[in-house]
Amino acid sequence: MTRIDIDIEHLVLRGVPAELADGIGPLVAERLSELATADRRGDEQPRWAAAPRRARPVTDREGLAAQVARDTWATARDRIREGASR
């Protein structure tokens, strides 16, 4: 079975308070890996990935990691598909 592992060595989130952003790279990497693996396998996305976009700012590390992973994977997936269609 395909599993996509992602390692984030250094993650910079501008405008995010340090108490939320410091050390969040591994959590974002884990969420990205879950999204990429599910997408590659054709599996259903993890439950947390289906959460609607928040109208208010994210104030917890889990929510921030999930939001960063969703946004990053959406952009990466589109670019990967564009490259594959060329």
N, CA, C and O atoms as a Maestro MAE file, in Angstrom:
{
 s_m_m2io_version
 :::
 2.0.0
}

f_m_ct {
 s_m_title
 :::
 protein
 m_atom[344] {
  # First column is atom index #
  i_m_mmod_type
  r_m_x_coord
  r_m_y_coord
  r_m_z_coord
  i_m_residue_number
  s_m_chain_name
  s_m_pdb_residue_name
  s_m_pdb_atom_name
  i_m_atomic_number
  :::
  1 25 0.828 -1.187 0.000 1 A "MET " " N  " 7
  2 3 0.000 0.000 0.000 1 A "MET " " CA " 6
  3 2 0.872 1.249 0.000 1 A "MET " " C  " 6
  4 15 1.909 1.300 0.661 1 A "MET " " O  " 8
  5 25 0.445 2.228 -0.733 2 A "THR " " N  " 7
  6 3 1.171 3.493 -0.815 2 A "THR " " CA " 6
  7 2 0.948 4.308 0.444 2 A "THR " " C  " 6
  8 15 -0.181 4.482 0.904 2 A "THR " " O  " 8
  9 25 2.040 4.800 0.987 3 A "ARG " " N  " 7
  10 3 1.968 5.749 2.097 3 A "ARG " " CA " 6
  11 2 2.945 6.858 1.764 3 A "ARG " " C  " 6
  12 15 4.110 6.597 1.464 3 A "ARG " " O  " 8
  13 25 2.484 8.067 1.816 4 A "ILE " " N  " 7
  14 3 3.324 9.215 1.515 4 A "ILE " " CA " 6
  15 2 3.746 9.843 2.838 4 A "ILE " " C  " 6
  16 15 2.915 10.341 3.598 4 A "ILE " " O  " 8
  17 25 5.048 9.811 3.100 5 A "ASP " " N  " 7
  18 3 5.587 10.417 4.314 5 A "ASP " " CA " 6
  19 2 6.143 11.792 3.981 5 A "ASP " " C  " 6
  20 15 6.802 11.979 2.958 5 A "ASP " " O  " 8
  21 25 5.875 12.732 4.842 6 A "ILE " " N  " 7
  22 3 6.321 14.110 4.654 6 A "ILE " " CA " 6
  23 2 7.080 14.531 5.906 6 A "ILE " " C  " 6
  24 15 6.651 14.268 7.029 6 A "ILE " " O  " 8
  25 25 8.203 15.183 5.694 7 A "ASP " " N  " 7
  26 3 9.010 15.676 6.808 7 A "ASP " " CA " 6
  27 2 9.183 17.179 6.634 7 A "ASP " " C  " 6
  28 15 9.735 17.636 5.634 7 A "ASP " " O  " 8
  29 25 8.716 17.932 7.598 8 A "ILE " " N  " 7
  30 3 8.869 19.388 7.565 8 A "ILE " " CA " 6
  31 2 9.927 19.749 8.592 8 A "ILE " " C  " 6
  32 15 9.725 19.600 9.797 8 A "ILE " " O  " 8
  33 25 11.055 20.224 8.091 9 A "GLU " " N  " 7
  34 3 12.160 20.580 8.965 9 A "GLU " " CA " 6
  35 2 11.969 21.962 9.583 9 A "GLU " " C  " 6
  36 15 12.272 22.178 10.756 9 A "GLU " " O  " 8
  37 25 11.463 22.893 8.775 10 A "HIS " " N  " 7
  38 3 11.296 24.268 9.257 10 A "HIS " " CA " 6
  39 2 10.035 24.852 8.613 10 A "HIS " " C  " 6
  40 15 9.930 24.901 7.388 10 A "HIS " " O  " 8
  41 25 9.105 25.283 9.415 11 A "LEU " " N  " 7
  42 3 7.853 25.843 8.926 11 A "LEU " " CA " 6
  43 2 7.693 27.251 9.485 11 A "LEU " " C  " 6
  44 15 7.786 27.467 10.693 11 A "LEU " " O  " 8
  45 25 7.452 28.198 8.595 12 A "VAL " " N  " 7
  46 3 7.251 29.588 9.008 12 A "VAL " " CA " 6
  47 2 5.810 29.966 8.696 12 A "VAL " " C  " 6
  48 15 5.363 29.870 7.553 12 A "VAL " " O  " 8
  49 25 5.095 30.393 9.719 13 A "LEU " " N  " 7
  50 3 3.712 30.850 9.561 13 A "LEU " " CA " 6
  51 2 3.672 32.308 10.001 13 A "LEU " " C  " 6
  52 15 3.614 32.612 11.192 13 A "LEU " " O  " 8
  53 25 3.704 33.188 9.035 14 A "ARG " " N  " 7
  54 3 3.714 34.622 9.341 14 A "ARG " " CA " 6
  55 2 2.348 35.064 9.862 14 A "ARG " " C  " 6
  56 15 1.305 34.638 9.366 14 A "ARG " " O  " 8
  57 25 2.383 35.918 10.860 15 A "GLY " " N  " 7
  58 3 1.154 36.458 11.419 15 A "GLY " " CA " 6
  59 2 0.452 35.529 12.396 15 A "GLY " " C  " 6
  60 15 -0.647 35.830 12.863 15 A "GLY " " O  " 8
  61 25 1.080 34.401 12.709 16 A "VAL " " N  " 7
  62 3 0.499 33.443 13.647 16 A "VAL " " CA " 6
  63 2 1.244 33.576 14.974 16 A "VAL " " C  " 6
  64 15 2.475 33.587 14.992 16 A "VAL " " O  " 8
  65 25 0.515 33.676 16.079 17 A "PRO " " N  " 7
  66 3 1.181 33.801 17.377 17 A "PRO " " CA " 6
  67 2 2.138 32.630 17.636 17 A "PRO " " C  " 6
  68 15 1.850 31.486 17.285 17 A "PRO " " O  " 8
  69 25 3.264 32.938 18.248 18 A "ALA " " N  " 7
  70 3 4.292 31.930 18.510 18 A "ALA " " CA " 6
  71 2 3.754 30.741 19.301 18 A "ALA " " C  " 6
  72 15 4.166 29.606 19.060 18 A "ALA " " O  " 8
  73 25 2.851 30.978 20.231 19 A "GLU " " N  " 7
  74 3 2.323 29.867 21.042 19 A "GLU " " CA " 6
  75 2 1.559 28.846 20.195 19 A "GLU " " C  " 6
  76 15 1.416 27.692 20.601 19 A "GLU " " O  " 8
  77 25 1.072 29.255 19.036 20 A "LEU " " N  " 7
  78 3 0.417 28.318 18.112 20 A "LEU " " CA " 6
  79 2 1.394 27.747 17.092 20 A "LEU " " C  " 6
  80 15 1.315 26.566 16.752 20 A "LEU " " O  " 8
  81 25 2.310 28.569 16.604 21 A "ALA " " N  " 7
  82 3 3.167 28.176 15.486 21 A "ALA " " CA " 6
  83 2 4.423 27.400 15.884 21 A "ALA " " C  " 6
  84 15 4.866 26.530 15.135 21 A "ALA " " O  " 8
  85 25 4.996 27.697 17.035 22 A "ASP " " N  " 7
  86 3 6.257 27.058 17.426 22 A "ASP " " CA " 6
  87 2 6.100 25.541 17.531 22 A "ASP " " C  " 6
  88 15 5.252 25.040 18.269 22 A "ASP " " O  " 8
  89 25 6.923 24.831 16.789 23 A "GLY " " N  " 7
  90 3 6.932 23.375 16.847 23 A "GLY " " CA " 6
  91 2 5.768 22.681 16.173 23 A "GLY " " C  " 6
  92 15 5.564 21.487 16.391 23 A "GLY " " O  " 8
  93 25 5.004 23.381 15.368 24 A "ILE " " N  " 7
  94 3 3.822 22.788 14.748 24 A "ILE " " CA " 6
  95 2 4.156 22.018 13.462 24 A "ILE " " C  " 6
  96 15 3.304 21.304 12.933 24 A "ILE " " O  " 8
  97 25 5.384 22.158 12.959 25 A "GLY " " N  " 7
  98 3 5.784 21.487 11.721 25 A "GLY " " CA " 6
  99 2 5.490 19.999 11.679 25 A "GLY " " C  " 6
  100 15 4.905 19.533 10.701 25 A "GLY " " O  " 8
  101 25 5.873 19.221 12.707 26 A "PRO " " N  " 7
  102 3 5.586 17.788 12.681 26 A "PRO " " CA " 6
  103 2 4.088 17.460 12.629 26 A "PRO " " C  " 6
  104 15 3.691 16.489 11.986 26 A "PRO " " O  " 8
  105 25 3.272 18.248 13.288 27 A "LEU " " N  " 7
  106 3 1.824 18.017 13.259 27 A "LEU " " CA " 6
  107 2 1.259 18.316 11.870 27 A "LEU " " C  " 6
  108 15 0.409 17.576 11.374 27 A "LEU " " O  " 8
  109 25 1.726 19.392 11.244 28 A "VAL " " N  " 7
  110 3 1.296 19.711 9.876 28 A "VAL " " CA " 6
  111 2 1.770 18.607 8.921 28 A "VAL " " C  " 6
  112 15 1.027 18.186 8.034 28 A "VAL " " O  " 8
  113 25 3.000 18.149 9.107 29 A "ALA " " N  " 7
  114 3 3.536 17.076 8.254 29 A "ALA " " CA " 6
  115 2 2.691 15.816 8.376 29 A "ALA " " C  " 6
  116 15 2.419 15.153 7.375 29 A "ALA " " O  " 8
  117 25 2.277 15.483 9.584 30 A "GLU " " N  " 7
  118 3 1.429 14.308 9.810 30 A "GLU " " CA " 6
  119 2 0.092 14.465 9.084 30 A "GLU " " C  " 6
  120 15 -0.376 13.534 8.427 30 A "GLU " " O  " 8
  121 25 -0.514 15.635 9.203 31 A "ARG " " N  " 7
  122 3 -1.807 15.879 8.539 31 A "ARG " " CA " 6
  123 2 -1.656 15.856 7.015 31 A "ARG " " C  " 6
  124 15 -2.503 15.300 6.315 31 A "ARG " " O  " 8
  125 25 -0.583 16.456 6.504 32 A "LEU " " N  " 7
  126 3 -0.330 16.433 5.057 32 A "LEU " " CA " 6
  127 2 -0.143 15.007 4.562 32 A "LEU " " C  " 6
  128 15 -0.659 14.634 3.509 32 A "LEU " " O  " 8
  129 25 0.588 14.223 5.315 33 A "SER " " N  " 7
  130 3 0.818 12.831 4.959 33 A "SER " " CA " 6
  131 2 -0.503 12.066 4.886 33 A "SER " " C  " 6
  132 15 -0.720 11.281 3.963 33 A "SER " " O  " 8
  133 25 -1.375 12.293 5.852 34 A "GLU " " N  " 7
  134 3 -2.691 11.635 5.857 34 A "GLU " " CA " 6
  135 2 -3.501 12.020 4.621 34 A "GLU " " C  " 6
  136 15 -4.104 11.162 3.977 34 A "GLU " " O  " 8
  137 25 -3.512 13.315 4.291 35 A "LEU " " N  " 7
  138 3 -4.254 13.783 3.115 35 A "LEU " " CA " 6
  139 2 -3.679 13.220 1.821 35 A "LEU " " C  " 6
  140 15 -4.419 12.709 0.981 35 A "LEU " " O  " 8
  141 25 -2.361 13.313 1.658 36 A "ALA " " N  " 7
  142 3 -1.711 12.854 0.436 36 A "ALA " " CA " 6
  143 2 -1.868 11.355 0.254 36 A "ALA " " C  " 6
  144 15 -2.111 10.887 -0.858 36 A "ALA " " O  " 8
  145 25 -1.733 10.600 1.334 37 A "THR " " N  " 7
  146 3 -1.874 9.144 1.260 37 A "THR " " CA " 6
  147 2 -3.302 8.756 0.888 37 A "THR " " C  " 6
  148 15 -3.505 7.901 0.025 37 A "THR " " O  " 8
  149 25 -4.284 9.371 1.525 38 A "ALA " " N  " 7
  150 3 -5.683 9.061 1.214 38 A "ALA " " CA " 6
  151 2 -5.998 9.413 -0.238 38 A "ALA " " C  " 6
  152 15 -6.681 8.659 -0.930 38 A "ALA " " O  " 8
  153 25 -5.499 10.559 -0.696 39 A "ASP " " N  " 7
  154 3 -5.743 10.984 -2.067 39 A "ASP " " CA " 6
  155 2 -5.106 10.005 -3.053 39 A "ASP " " C  " 6
  156 15 -5.733 9.626 -4.041 39 A "ASP " " O  " 8
  157 25 -3.886 9.602 -2.794 40 A "ARG " " N  " 7
  158 3 -3.162 8.687 -3.684 40 A "ARG " " CA " 6
  159 2 -3.847 7.329 -3.759 40 A "ARG " " C  " 6
  160 15 -3.915 6.723 -4.829 40 A "ARG " " O  " 8
  161 25 -4.351 6.854 -2.632 41 A "ARG " " N  " 7
  162 3 -5.012 5.551 -2.584 41 A "ARG " " CA " 6
  163 2 -6.450 5.618 -3.101 41 A "ARG " " C  " 6
  164 15 -7.040 4.596 -3.450 41 A "ARG " " O  " 8
  165 25 -7.000 6.815 -3.147 42 A "GLY " " N  " 7
  166 3 -8.404 6.951 -3.509 42 A "GLY " " CA " 6
  167 2 -9.323 6.700 -2.328 42 A "GLY " " C  " 6
  168 15 -10.519 6.460 -2.496 42 A "GLY " " O  " 8
  169 25 -8.756 6.758 -1.135 43 A "ASP " " N  " 7
  170 3 -9.531 6.554 0.087 43 A "ASP " " CA " 6
  171 2 -10.298 7.814 0.445 43 A "ASP " " C  " 6
  172 15 -10.041 8.894 -0.087 43 A "ASP " " O  " 8
  173 25 -11.233 7.652 1.347 44 A "GLU " " N  " 7
  174 3 -11.953 8.808 1.869 44 A "GLU " " CA " 6
  175 2 -10.994 9.640 2.714 44 A "GLU " " C  " 6
  176 15 -10.131 9.093 3.400 44 A "GLU " " O  " 8
  177 25 -11.144 10.952 2.665 45 A "GLN " " N  " 7
  178 3 -10.296 11.852 3.443 45 A "GLN " " CA " 6
  179 2 -10.554 11.644 4.939 45 A "GLN " " C  " 6
  180 15 -11.654 11.246 5.322 45 A "GLN " " O  " 8
  181 25 -9.561 11.906 5.781 46 A "PRO " " N  " 7
  182 3 -9.767 11.805 7.233 46 A "PRO " " CA " 6
  183 2 -10.902 12.720 7.670 46 A "PRO " " C  " 6
  184 15 -11.188 13.726 7.023 46 A "PRO " " O  " 8
  185 25 -11.537 12.363 8.764 47 A "ARG " " N  " 7
  186 3 -12.674 13.149 9.272 47 A "ARG " " CA " 6
  187 2 -12.338 14.618 9.478 47 A "ARG " " C  " 6
  188 15 -13.124 15.497 9.126 47 A "ARG " " O  " 8
  189 25 -11.168 14.880 10.048 48 A "TRP " " N  " 7
  190 3 -10.781 16.262 10.341 48 A "TRP " " CA " 6
  191 2 -10.660 17.077 9.066 48 A "TRP " " C  " 6
  192 15 -10.829 18.296 9.104 48 A "TRP " " O  " 8
  193 25 -10.370 16.439 7.932 49 A "ALA " " N  " 7
  194 3 -10.173 17.152 6.667 49 A "ALA " " CA " 6
  195 2 -11.488 17.670 6.092 49 A "ALA " " C  " 6
  196 15 -11.493 18.603 5.289 49 A "ALA " " O  " 8
  197 25 -12.579 17.078 6.495 50 A "ALA " " N  " 7
  198 3 -13.883 17.473 5.970 50 A "ALA " " CA " 6
  199 2 -14.496 18.644 6.735 50 A "ALA " " C  " 6
  200 15 -15.570 19.131 6.381 50 A "ALA " " O  " 8
  201 25 -13.822 19.082 7.763 51 A "ALA " " N  " 7
  202 3 -14.355 20.193 8.555 51 A "ALA " " CA " 6
  203 2 -14.495 21.438 7.685 51 A "ALA " " C  " 6
  204 15 -13.603 21.747 6.895 51 A "ALA " " O  " 8
  205 25 -15.605 22.150 7.825 52 A "PRO " " N  " 7
  206 3 -15.782 23.366 7.028 52 A "PRO " " CA " 6
  207 2 -14.779 24.440 7.428 52 A "PRO " " C  " 6
  208 15 -14.276 24.452 8.552 52 A "PRO " " O  " 8
  209 25 -14.500 25.338 6.494 53 A "ARG " " N  " 7
  210 3 -13.611 26.459 6.815 53 A "ARG " " CA " 6
  211 2 -14.246 27.273 7.938 53 A "ARG " " C  " 6
  212 15 -15.464 27.448 7.994 53 A "ARG " " O  " 8
  213 25 -13.418 27.747 8.800 54 A "ARG " " N  " 7
  214 3 -13.909 28.508 9.948 54 A "ARG " " CA " 6
  215 2 -14.147 29.965 9.567 54 A "ARG " " C  " 6
  216 15 -13.404 30.543 8.774 54 A "ARG " " O  " 8
  217 25 -15.171 30.534 10.132 55 A "ALA " " N  " 7
  218 3 -15.462 31.944 9.899 55 A "ALA " " CA " 6
  219 2 -14.586 32.815 10.796 55 A "ALA " " C  " 6
  220 15 -14.312 33.974 10.485 55 A "ALA " " O  " 8
  221 25 -14.155 32.235 11.911 56 A "ARG " " N  " 7
  222 3 -13.304 32.968 12.844 56 A "ARG " " CA " 6
  223 2 -11.897 32.377 12.829 56 A "ARG " " C  " 6
  224 15 -11.704 31.251 12.370 56 A "ARG " " O  " 8
  225 25 -10.922 33.120 13.322 57 A "PRO " " N  " 7
  226 3 -9.541 32.625 13.331 57 A "PRO " " CA " 6
  227 2 -9.397 31.326 14.131 57 A "PRO " " C  " 6
  228 15 -10.104 31.099 15.113 57 A "PRO " " O  " 8
  229 25 -8.472 30.492 13.688 58 A "VAL " " N  " 7
  230 3 -8.164 29.255 14.400 58 A "VAL " " CA " 6
  231 2 -7.361 29.615 15.644 58 A "VAL " " C  " 6
  232 15 -6.412 30.396 15.572 58 A "VAL " " O  " 8
  233 25 -7.743 29.046 16.781 59 A "THR " " N  " 7
  234 3 -7.059 29.382 18.025 59 A "THR " " CA " 6
  235 2 -6.477 28.161 18.725 59 A "THR " " C  " 6
  236 15 -6.053 28.263 19.876 59 A "THR " " O  " 8
  237 25 -6.447 27.004 18.056 60 A "ASP " " N  " 7
  238 3 -5.867 25.810 18.659 60 A "ASP " " CA " 6
  239 2 -4.892 25.156 17.674 60 A "ASP " " C  " 6
  240 15 -5.052 25.281 16.459 60 A "ASP " " O  " 8
  241 25 -3.904 24.472 18.194 61 A "ARG " " N  " 7
  242 3 -2.844 23.880 17.368 61 A "ARG " " CA " 6
  243 2 -3.385 22.827 16.413 61 A "ARG " " C  " 6
  244 15 -2.978 22.793 15.252 61 A "ARG " " O  " 8
  245 25 -4.284 21.972 16.864 62 A "GLU " " N  " 7
  246 3 -4.861 20.937 15.993 62 A "GLU " " CA " 6
  247 2 -5.603 21.570 14.825 62 A "GLU " " C  " 6
  248 15 -5.448 21.154 13.677 62 A "GLU " " O  " 8
  249 25 -6.406 22.575 15.129 63 A "GLY " " N  " 7
  250 3 -7.159 23.256 14.082 63 A "GLY " " CA " 6
  251 2 -6.256 23.979 13.096 63 A "GLY " " C  " 6
  252 15 -6.500 23.969 11.889 63 A "GLY " " O  " 8
  253 25 -5.205 24.612 13.627 64 A "LEU " " N  " 7
  254 3 -4.257 25.305 12.760 64 A "LEU " " CA " 6
  255 2 -3.520 24.318 11.864 64 A "LEU " " C  " 6
  256 15 -3.378 24.559 10.665 64 A "LEU " " O  " 8
  257 25 -3.053 23.218 12.426 65 A "ALA " " N  " 7
  258 3 -2.347 22.206 11.633 65 A "ALA " " CA " 6
  259 2 -3.251 21.641 10.546 65 A "ALA " " C  " 6
  260 15 -2.810 21.444 9.414 65 A "ALA " " O  " 8
  261 25 -4.498 21.383 10.877 66 A "ALA " " N  " 7
  262 3 -5.444 20.858 9.888 66 A "ALA " " CA " 6
  263 2 -5.689 21.869 8.773 66 A "ALA " " C  " 6
  264 15 -5.737 21.501 7.600 66 A "ALA " " O  " 8
  265 25 -5.844 23.139 9.134 67 A "GLN " " N  " 7
  266 3 -6.096 24.175 8.128 67 A "GLN " " CA " 6
  267 2 -4.895 24.364 7.209 67 A "GLN " " C  " 6
  268 15 -5.057 24.468 5.993 67 A "GLN " " O  " 8
  269 25 -3.695 24.409 7.777 68 A "VAL " " N  " 7
  270 3 -2.482 24.557 6.971 68 A "VAL " " CA " 6
  271 2 -2.331 23.355 6.042 68 A "VAL " " C  " 6
  272 15 -1.998 23.517 4.868 68 A "VAL " " O  " 8
  273 25 -2.571 22.162 6.554 69 A "ALA " " N  " 7
  274 3 -2.451 20.950 5.737 69 A "ALA " " CA " 6
  275 2 -3.480 20.945 4.604 69 A "ALA " " C  " 6
  276 15 -3.142 20.622 3.466 69 A "ALA " " O  " 8
  277 25 -4.724 21.298 4.904 70 A "ARG " " N  " 7
  278 3 -5.771 21.330 3.849 70 A "ARG " " CA " 6
  279 2 -5.400 22.322 2.759 70 A "ARG " " C  " 6
  280 15 -5.472 22.001 1.573 70 A "ARG " " O  " 8
  281 25 -5.006 23.523 3.153 71 A "ASP " " N  " 7
  282 3 -4.660 24.550 2.169 71 A "ASP " " CA " 6
  283 2 -3.435 24.150 1.347 71 A "ASP " " C  " 6
  284 15 -3.406 24.329 0.130 71 A "ASP " " O  " 8
  285 25 -2.435 23.612 2.023 72 A "THR " " N  " 7
  286 3 -1.209 23.203 1.327 72 A "THR " " CA " 6
  287 2 -1.488 22.056 0.373 72 A "THR " " C  " 6
  288 15 -1.029 22.080 -0.769 72 A "THR " " O  " 8
  289 25 -2.228 21.058 0.816 73 A "TRP " " N  " 7
  290 3 -2.501 19.911 -0.049 73 A "TRP " " CA " 6
  291 2 -3.379 20.304 -1.238 73 A "TRP " " C  " 6
  292 15 -3.177 19.795 -2.340 73 A "TRP " " O  " 8
  293 25 -4.331 21.183 -1.040 74 A "ALA " " N  " 7
  294 3 -5.181 21.619 -2.152 74 A "ALA " " CA " 6
  295 2 -4.329 22.267 -3.244 74 A "ALA " " C  " 6
  296 15 -4.532 22.000 -4.428 74 A "ALA " " O  " 8
  297 25 -3.387 23.106 -2.854 75 A "THR " " N  " 7
  298 3 -2.508 23.760 -3.826 75 A "THR " " CA " 6
  299 2 -1.565 22.755 -4.477 75 A "THR " " C  " 6
  300 15 -1.398 22.752 -5.696 75 A "THR " " O  " 8
  301 25 -0.951 21.904 -3.662 76 A "ALA " " N  " 7
  302 3 -0.003 20.912 -4.199 76 A "ALA " " CA " 6
  303 2 -0.707 19.934 -5.136 76 A "ALA " " C  " 6
  304 15 -0.187 19.616 -6.206 76 A "ALA " " O  " 8
  305 25 -1.871 19.464 -4.746 77 A "ARG " " N  " 7
  306 3 -2.621 18.500 -5.562 77 A "ARG " " CA " 6
  307 2 -2.950 19.092 -6.927 77 A "ARG " " C  " 6
  308 15 -2.805 18.419 -7.947 77 A "ARG " " O  " 8
  309 25 -3.388 20.340 -6.950 78 A "ASP " " N  " 7
  310 3 -3.703 20.993 -8.217 78 A "ASP " " CA " 6
  311 2 -2.466 21.100 -9.102 78 A "ASP " " C  " 6
  312 15 -2.538 20.858 -10.307 78 A "ASP " " O  " 8
  313 25 -1.345 21.459 -8.512 79 A "ARG " " N  " 7
  314 3 -0.101 21.591 -9.287 79 A "ARG " " CA " 6
  315 2 0.400 20.234 -9.777 79 A "ARG " " C  " 6
  316 15 0.918 20.128 -10.888 79 A "ARG " " O  " 8
  317 25 0.248 19.209 -8.961 80 A "ILE " " N  " 7
  318 3 0.659 17.865 -9.381 80 A "ILE " " CA " 6
  319 2 -0.196 17.417 -10.568 80 A "ILE " " C  " 6
  320 15 0.322 16.865 -11.538 80 A "ILE " " O  " 8
  321 25 -1.488 17.653 -10.488 81 A "ARG " " N  " 7
  322 3 -2.395 17.254 -11.581 81 A "ARG " " CA " 6
  323 2 -2.107 18.041 -12.855 81 A "ARG " " C  " 6
  324 15 -2.166 17.489 -13.954 81 A "ARG " " O  " 8
  325 25 -1.795 19.330 -12.713 82 A "GLU " " N  " 7
  326 3 -1.432 20.144 -13.891 82 A "GLU " " CA " 6
  327 2 -0.179 19.594 -14.556 82 A "GLU " " C  " 6
  328 15 -0.105 19.496 -15.781 82 A "GLU " " O  " 8
  329 25 0.800 19.237 -13.738 83 A "GLY " " N  " 7
  330 3 2.054 18.693 -14.273 83 A "GLY " " CA " 6
  331 2 1.854 17.355 -14.932 83 A "GLY " " C  " 6
  332 15 2.512 17.059 -15.930 83 A "GLY " " O  " 8
  333 25 0.960 16.531 -14.402 84 A "ALA " " N  " 7
  334 3 0.707 15.198 -14.953 84 A "ALA " " CA " 6
  335 2 -0.041 15.281 -16.277 84 A "ALA " " C  " 6
  336 15 0.086 14.392 -17.119 84 A "ALA " " O  " 8
  337 25 -0.816 16.339 -16.464 85 A "SER " " N  " 7
  338 3 -1.608 16.451 -17.700 85 A "SER " " CA " 6
  339 2 -0.808 17.027 -18.865 85 A "SER " " C  " 6
  340 15 -1.298 17.051 -19.994 85 A "SER " " O  " 8
  341 25 0.400 17.485 -18.613 86 A "ARG " " N  " 7
  342 3 1.222 18.072 -19.680 86 A "ARG " " CA " 6
  343 2 1.845 17.030 -20.551 86 A "ARG " " C  " 6
  344 15 2.565 17.362 -21.493 86 A "ARG " " O  " 8
  :::
 }
 m_bond[343] {
  # First column is bond index #
  i_m_from
  i_m_to
  i_m_order
  :::
  1 1 2 1
  2 2 3 1
  3 3 4 2
  4 3 5 1
  5 5 6 1
  6 6 7 1
  7 7 8 2
  8 7 9 1
  9 9 10 1
  10 10 11 1
  11 11 12 2
  12 11 13 1
  13 13 14 1
  14 14 15 1
  15 15 16 2
  16 15 17 1
  17 17 18 1
  18 18 19 1
  19 19 20 2
  20 19 21 1
  21 21 22 1
  22 22 23 1
  23 23 24 2
  24 23 25 1
  25 25 26 1
  26 26 27 1
  27 27 28 2
  28 27 29 1
  29 29 30 1
  30 30 31 1
  31 31 32 2
  32 31 33 1
  33 33 34 1
  34 34 35 1
  35 35 36 2
  36 35 37 1
  37 37 38 1
  38 38 39 1
  39 39 40 2
  40 39 41 1
  41 41 42 1
  42 42 43 1
  43 43 44 2
  44 43 45 1
  45 45 46 1
  46 46 47 1
  47 47 48 2
  48 47 49 1
  49 49 50 1
  50 50 51 1
  51 51 52 2
  52 51 53 1
  53 53 54 1
  54 54 55 1
  55 55 56 2
  56 55 57 1
  57 57 58 1
  58 58 59 1
  59 59 60 2
  60 59 61 1
  61 61 62 1
  62 62 63 1
  63 63 64 2
  64 63 65 1
  65 65 66 1
  66 66 67 1
  67 67 68 2
  68 67 69 1
  69 69 70 1
  70 70 71 1
  71 71 72 2
  72 71 73 1
  73 73 74 1
  74 74 75 1
  75 75 76 2
  76 75 77 1
  77 77 78 1
  78 78 79 1
  79 79 80 2
  80 79 81 1
  81 81 82 1
  82 82 83 1
  83 83 84 2
  84 83 85 1
  85 85 86 1
  86 86 87 1
  87 87 88 2
  88 87 89 1
  89 89 90 1
  90 90 91 1
  91 91 92 2
  92 91 93 1
  93 93 94 1
  94 94 95 1
  95 95 96 2
  96 95 97 1
  97 97 98 1
  98 98 99 1
  99 99 100 2
  100 99 101 1
  101 101 102 1
  102 102 103 1
  103 103 104 2
  104 103 105 1
  105 105 106 1
  106 106 107 1
  107 107 108 2
  108 107 109 1
  109 109 110 1
  110 110 111 1
  111 111 112 2
  112 111 113 1
  113 113 114 1
  114 114 115 1
  115 115 116 2
  116 115 117 1
  117 117 118 1
  118 118 119 1
  119 119 120 2
  120 119 121 1
  121 121 122 1
  122 122 123 1
  123 123 124 2
  124 123 125 1
  125 125 126 1
  126 126 127 1
  127 127 128 2
  128 127 129 1
  129 129 130 1
  130 130 131 1
  131 131 132 2
  132 131 133 1
  133 133 134 1
  134 134 135 1
  135 135 136 2
  136 135 137 1
  137 137 138 1
  138 138 139 1
  139 139 140 2
  140 139 141 1
  141 141 142 1
  142 142 143 1
  143 143 144 2
  144 143 145 1
  145 145 146 1
  146 146 147 1
  147 147 148 2
  148 147 149 1
  149 149 150 1
  150 150 151 1
  151 151 152 2
  152 151 153 1
  153 153 154 1
  154 154 155 1
  155 155 156 2
  156 155 157 1
  157 157 158 1
  158 158 159 1
  159 159 160 2
  160 159 161 1
  161 161 162 1
  162 162 163 1
  163 163 164 2
  164 163 165 1
  165 165 166 1
  166 166 167 1
  167 167 168 2
  168 167 169 1
  169 169 170 1
  170 170 171 1
  171 171 172 2
  172 171 173 1
  173 173 174 1
  174 174 175 1
  175 175 176 2
  176 175 177 1
  177 177 178 1
  178 178 179 1
  179 179 180 2
  180 179 181 1
  181 181 182 1
  182 182 183 1
  183 183 184 2
  184 183 185 1
  185 185 186 1
  186 186 187 1
  187 187 188 2
  188 187 189 1
  189 189 190 1
  190 190 191 1
  191 191 192 2
  192 191 193 1
  193 193 194 1
  194 194 195 1
  195 195 196 2
  196 195 197 1
  197 197 198 1
  198 198 199 1
  199 199 200 2
  200 199 201 1
  201 201 202 1
  202 202 203 1
  203 203 204 2
  204 203 205 1
  205 205 206 1
  206 206 207 1
  207 207 208 2
  208 207 209 1
  209 209 210 1
  210 210 211 1
  211 211 212 2
  212 211 213 1
  213 213 214 1
  214 214 215 1
  215 215 216 2
  216 215 217 1
  217 217 218 1
  218 218 219 1
  219 219 220 2
  220 219 221 1
  221 221 222 1
  222 222 223 1
  223 223 224 2
  224 223 225 1
  225 225 226 1
  226 226 227 1
  227 227 228 2
  228 227 229 1
  229 229 230 1
  230 230 231 1
  231 231 232 2
  232 231 233 1
  233 233 234 1
  234 234 235 1
  235 235 236 2
  236 235 237 1
  237 237 238 1
  238 238 239 1
  239 239 240 2
  240 239 241 1
  241 241 242 1
  242 242 243 1
  243 243 244 2
  244 243 245 1
  245 245 246 1
  246 246 247 1
  247 247 248 2
  248 247 249 1
  249 249 250 1
  250 250 251 1
  251 251 252 2
  252 251 253 1
  253 253 254 1
  254 254 255 1
  255 255 256 2
  256 255 257 1
  257 257 258 1
  258 258 259 1
  259 259 260 2
  260 259 261 1
  261 261 262 1
  262 262 263 1
  263 263 264 2
  264 263 265 1
  265 265 266 1
  266 266 267 1
  267 267 268 2
  268 267 269 1
  269 269 270 1
  270 270 271 1
  271 271 272 2
  272 271 273 1
  273 273 274 1
  274 274 275 1
  275 275 276 2
  276 275 277 1
  277 277 278 1
  278 278 279 1
  279 279 280 2
  280 279 281 1
  281 281 282 1
  282 282 283 1
  283 283 284 2
  284 283 285 1
  285 285 286 1
  286 286 287 1
  287 287 288 2
  288 287 289 1
  289 289 290 1
  290 290 291 1
  291 291 292 2
  292 291 293 1
  293 293 294 1
  294 294 295 1
  295 295 296 2
  296 295 297 1
  297 297 298 1
  298 298 299 1
  299 299 300 2
  300 299 301 1
  301 301 302 1
  302 302 303 1
  303 303 304 2
  304 303 305 1
  305 305 306 1
  306 306 307 1
  307 307 308 2
  308 307 309 1
  309 309 310 1
  310 310 311 1
  311 311 312 2
  312 311 313 1
  313 313 314 1
  314 314 315 1
  315 315 316 2
  316 315 317 1
  317 317 318 1
  318 318 319 1
  319 319 320 2
  320 319 321 1
  321 321 322 1
  322 322 323 1
  323 323 324 2
  324 323 325 1
  325 325 326 1
  326 326 327 1
  327 327 328 2
  328 327 329 1
  329 329 330 1
  330 330 331 1
  331 331 332 2
  332 331 333 1
  333 333 334 1
  334 334 335 1
  335 335 336 2
  336 335 337 1
  337 337 338 1
  338 338 339 1
  339 339 340 2
  340 339 341 1
  341 341 342 1
  342 342 343 1
  343 343 344 2
  :::
 }
}
